[in-house]
Amino acid sequence: MLLTGDRLLDDLRAAVNLGELARRQFRGIARVAGLLVPSLPGGMPRSLRQLQASAGLLYDVLREHDPDHLLLALAEHEVLHDSLDLPGLQQVLARISTQALSVQRPASLTPLGFPLWAERLRGQFSNEDWRTRVQRAAQRLERRHGR
């Protein structure tokens, strides 16, 4: 069935780079957990690049050797719940799945379809600049729809 939350988690993992988002979230978690020290021996502060590299290395090692590690699960949970609002998405999909789906064929290009059309136009050869063609088409649509 279309627009259900049955495979939402799998779909989110495929649609967004959940691993990279979790890696970035892991940096803060590892710092709070005391796995990343902000200074080197002798008191010299570590640069942001060094902290990022250390966090990334630690993330990769844990992902490879202990994929069920609590801090990895926490990073993914925070991304799903705080950044992507998984519970909110599930509620919206549950509400949508109970409603009737109405498929319409608009007479002309719609505002939501315009970026897709413009991107397809980019691949076509023309003696005219892509940006000029898109701007001219946008002006025609605005005139047609009274804006």
N, C-alpha and C positions, 0 to 999 in steps of 0.2 A: 504494500500500500504506500502511496506517495505521501510525503510529509508526516511521517511518524517518527517517534523517538526510539524505535526499536534498535537501530544501529547508530545512534547518535554519537556515541563515544568512538566507534570505529570510523565514522564519517569525519569527525573532528580531527582524529589522528591523521587521516588521509588528506584533509583539506588544508590544515595548517601544519607548520613544522613544529609539532608538539615537543619533539626532542630538543630543538634549539630553544624554544620558549622555556622549557623546564631547566635547561642548562643555565640560562640567564637567571632564572629564579633561584637556582641552586647556589649561586654565588653568595647571595644574601643569607641563605639558610646556613651554609657552611661557615660563614663569618660569625653568625650568632652562636652556632654550635661550638665555636672555638677551633675549628679545623683549619682556618686560615688566619694566620697571625698578621697583624697590620704592619709589623716592623721586622727587620732582619736582625740577627744577632749583632749586638753592639749599638742598637737603638736607631739605626738608619731606617727611615720609613720606606715601605715598598711602594713602588709606583702602581697606578691603576692597572697598567698593562701586566705587571708581574702578578697582581692579585687575580686578574682575569685568567691568565695562563695557568696559575696554580689551581684555581677553581675548575677550569676546563679539564685539566689533567686529572684532578681528583674525581670529577664527574665521570670522565671516560673510564677510569679504572673501576669505579664502583659499578657503572653500567655493565662493564664486561664481566667482572668477577663476582659481583653481588647485586644482580639486577633487582632483587626484592628488598634492597636496603631501605630502611625507614626514611632516611633523608631524601632519597630519590623519589619515593612515593609521596612524601610531603611536598616536594617541588612540583611534581605533576598535579597533585591535588590543588595546590595554590593557583597554578595556572588555569586549571579547569574551572575552579570555583570563583576565584577572584578576578582573573583577567577575562575569561570567556563566559562567565556566569552560566555554568552548566545547568544548575537548577532552574534558572529562568528560561533557558532554551527548552528544557524538557517540558516546562509548564506551557509555553507557547505552542510547542508541537503537539502536546496533548489536546489543547484547545482547538487548534487548527484541524486536527485529525477527526474531530467530531462534526466539523462543518462541511457543507457541500462545496465541491470544487466546481467553479464555473470557468470554462475555457472560452475566451473571446478572441476573435480575429479583428484587431483594430484596422481601420481604413488606412491609416498612415503610421509612420514611425512614431513610437511613443518615447517619452523622456527616458524611461528605463532601458529601452532598446537602442537608443542613439549611440551610447559608447560602444556597444557591440558592433553596430553597423559601421561606425567610424573606424574601429580597429580592423574590420574586414576590408574596408576601403584602402587602408594603408598598404595592403599587399597587392593592390591592383596597379598596373602601370598607367601612367598618364603624363601628359606634358605639363600638367598643372601641379603646383605644390599641394601636398596632402593637407596641410593646415588651412590653406585657402579654400580647398574643396569642402572641408568639414565646416568651416565658418559660413560659407555660402549656403550649405545645406541647413545649418542651424537657423540662419536668418529666414530661409524659406519656410521652415517648420513653424517658427515663431509668427510669421505673417499669416500662415494658414490657420493657426490656432488662436489668432487675435491677441498676441502679446507684443 
